Amino acid sequence: MNILLIGSGGREHALAWKLAQSPSLEKLYATPGNPGIAQHAELVELDITDHGEVILFCGDKDIDLVVVGPEAPLVDGLAESLRTAEIFVFGPDKAAAQLEGSKGFTKDLCARADIPTAGYVRATSAADALAALDDFSIPVVIKADGLAAGKGVIIAETRAEAEAAIADMFDGGFGEAGAEVVIEEFLTGEEASFFAITDGENVVPFGTAQDHKRVGDGDVGPNTGGMGAYSPAPVLTAELQQRVMDEIIKPTVAAMAADGMPYSGVLFAGLMLTESGPQLIEYNARFGDPECQVLMMRLEDDLAKLMMRTARGDLAQTSAPAFSAETALTVVMAAKGYPATPEKGGKIRNLARAEREGAKIFHAGTAEVEDALVASGGRVLNVTALGANATEAQARAYAAVDQIEFESGFCRRDIGWREVAREAGE
């Protein structure tokens, strides 16, 4: 089949790498892509906000399936436009993508469907939000309702921090995403990620992972889009995974269908594992980044075929995909200044030598300028390795990191620390 992949980050490089291995693939196109994706796909220039242009391209190139990587085109309704043009697409329609596009929408759905999640209040003004704070204990979680590139969540440790976060959001600190705010109770436990693919009715589990959101070692500093991840997440035992399916994922899919907005694509549940069981923190309407990278490293099935079955509504007879028993771990190399103002243009060298350490390097924010590879974004590279366990995968990933010359870059040095500590019996 001919496939068009939309996106330009590390997630999309991982998807391109895995799609290129699919026996069912004939030709892979990507827009806008990046230098890493170009190793597996023909890059094309399309304005993805112009749905008509994308549809015309699909017709000209006999595209059988469109895979939408990032969340913004989904929230913008690209998948819906493609389906209207009778083009198969992996990703939810605009209404269903509200599960990520509006945190308030998701919290209200959880309340209706009795899905376990933190208590919350929605606020459309700073005055309402400040008044609602009185009903919450400290620490408290302040979230911009809309898309904020993974950075619109503030865990306020004091009342003053909460008030400052509210003021920042309503003053435009997160753009339109902060026009409404969700205030949530702070949940105690360990975070983990659970993935499933669904055709709107049938649901198949698609692995687990844990990521590291804070910018600094020891989980300190501001939240980012993710500084690293590993898969699987052993803390999500088989019993807990079944509870997630039964108490969170399946009720969500059923509620969306009942509301006339069936969800098709990958459903990414961010979870808090509390003493009373798993609770939903948030949904994403696409693969996580960098969780996708570690999932693709372990996936042993034909990704293109799985995605097409999802798009066709044909998951009823599909069993859970096969994953390697090994652990995959990825380290994000970011540009100095991230997540605030990353330093762009820094040269990157020795990727081939790094991959000889047994790692796979996914490009997240790179560009080629005068035959040199340079940083073009905040998160720049995802250095990813497999191992018998998290300890081995971590060692291999950092051995590769140490081979890379990227003077204007940095990374956390403790990705996977929780699982490494457990493996050491600490």
HELIX and SHEET records of a PDB file:
HELIX    1   1 GLY A   10  LEU A   19  1                                  10    
HELIX    2   2 ILE A   37  GLN A   39  5                                   3    
HELIX    3   3 HIS A   51  ASP A   60  1                                  10    
HELIX    4   4 GLU A   71  VAL A   75  1                                   5    
HELIX    5   5 LEU A   78  THR A   84  1                                   7    
HELIX    6   6 GLN A   98  GLY A  101  1                                   4    
HELIX    7   7 LYS A  103  ALA A  113  1                                  11    
HELIX    8   8 ALA A  126  ALA A  132  1                                   7    
HELIX    9   9 LEU A  133  ASP A  135  5                                   3    
HELIX   10  10 ARG A  159  PHE A  170  1                                  12    
HELIX   11  11 GLY A  175  ALA A  179  5                                   5    
HELIX   12  12 ALA A  238  VAL A  244  1                                   7    
HELIX   13  13 MET A  245  ILE A  249  3                                   5    
HELIX   14  14 LYS A  250  ALA A  258  1                                   9    
HELIX   15  15 GLU A  291  ARG A  298  1                                   8    
HELIX   16  16 LEU A  303  ARG A  312  1                                  10    
HELIX   17  17 LEU A  351  GLU A  355  1                                   5    
HELIX   18  18 ALA A  390  VAL A  401  1                                  12    
HELIX   19  19 TRP A  417  GLU A  423  1                                   7    
SHEET    1   A 5 GLU A  42  LEU A  43  0                                        
SHEET    2   A 5 LYS A  27  PRO A  32  1                                        
SHEET    3   A 5 ASN A   2  GLY A   7  1                                        
SHEET    4   A 5 LEU A  65  VAL A  68  1                                        
SHEET    5   A 5 PHE A  88  PHE A  90  1                                        
SHEET    1   B 4 TYR A 120  ALA A 123  0                                        
SHEET    2   B 4 VAL A 181  GLU A 185 -1                                        
SHEET    3   B 4 VAL A 140  ALA A 144 -1                                        
SHEET    4   B 4 VAL A 153  ALA A 156 -1                                        
SHEET    1   C 8 GLY A 277  ASN A 284  0                                        
SHEET    2   C 8 GLY A 265  THR A 274 -1                                        
SHEET    3   C 8 GLU A 190  THR A 198 -1                                        
SHEET    4   C 8 VAL A 203  ASP A 211 -1                                        
SHEET    5   C 8 GLY A 228  SER A 231 -1                                        
SHEET    6   C 8 THR A 327  ALA A 335 -1                                        
SHEET    7   C 8 ARG A 379  GLY A 387 -1                                        
SHEET    8   C 8 ALA A 359  HIS A 363 -1                                        
SHEET    1   D 7 GLY A 277  ASN A 284  0                                        
SHEET    2   D 7 GLY A 265  THR A 274 -1                                        
SHEET    3   D 7 GLU A 190  THR A 198 -1                                        
SHEET    4   D 7 VAL A 203  ASP A 211 -1                                        
SHEET    5   D 7 GLY A 228  SER A 231 -1                                        
SHEET    6   D 7 THR A 327  ALA A 335 -1                                        
SHEET    7   D 7 GLY A 409  PHE A 410 -1                                        
SHEET    1   E 2 ARG A 214  GLY A 216  0                                        
SHEET    2   E 2 VAL A 220  ASN A 223 -1                                        
SHEET    1   F 3 LYS A 347  ILE A 348  0                                        
SHEET    2   F 3 ALA A 372  ALA A 375 -1                                        
SHEET    3   F 3 THR A 366  VAL A 369 -1                                        
END                                                                             
